[in-house]
Amino acid sequence: MTPDEFLSALTEFDIQLSDKQIKQFERYFELLVEWNEKINLTAITEKNEVYLKHFYDSVAPILYGLITDQPVSILDIGAGAGFPSLPMKIIFPELEVTIIDSLNKRINFLSLLTEELGLENVTLLHGRAEDFGQDSNYRATFDFVTARAVARLSVLSEFTIPFLKKNGNLLSLKAAQFEEELTDAKKAIAILGGKFIKEIAYELPNGDERHIAVIEKKKETPKKYPRKAGTPAKSPIK
């Protein structure tokens, strides 16, 4: 997907980018490739692939109406190089974005990136989601939590649901079908106060399969969750 094809694909969803936004995506690509030589951000560095599998894929929650141009708060868990939250932020500058990542080198990249792109209302937090999930400054404060290929739903639910306001939504972006994951995660989702709402299945313009699981927080998460760092991955709720 060339940059022009990216712009054309967005227009099919009635999204027209300004010259500033087009330049922001271009600079994003340049910094991604530049920094990827210093730290491991992505295995995908070819320009057309970045526009397809990172930029276009990241904005799917906007394309399919899950996130609109309202000033909602989004927490992105394990965003790595800023996906999916920062491409969405470029399209809808009104979004309030917070990113948690456990690797300080990635936070340093994201700090430079947001500064160079002129993105405001972006908060970068270095640490583990399990620790921040017990912090009253962040717990139960977000409208959305996004996660792209971070962990299986049974584990991801504990990383994410505690951060959501009541009626907030977890958007889990997956490459493969997740019916088995969902079955394994149903108990964890319920215990944490969530409810599976729907799946959005779609294809990238090249035909690659993608899915978004939408999980809504219906009630408060018990205080014991998330458990201490490392425990959810080693011992998922069953």
Secondary structure, 3 states (H helix, E strand, C coil): CCHHHHHHHHHCCCCCCCHHHHHHHHHHHHHHHHHHCCCCCCCCCCHHHHHHHHHHHHCHHHHCCCCCCCCCEEEEECCCCCCCHHHHHHHCCCCEEEEEECCHHHHHHHHHHHHHHCCCCEEEEECCHHHHCCCCCCCCCEEEEEEECCCCHHHHHHHHHHHEEEEEEEEEEECCCCHHHHHHHHHHHHHCCEEEEEEEEEECCCCCEEEEEEEEECCCCCCCCCCCCCHHHHCCCC
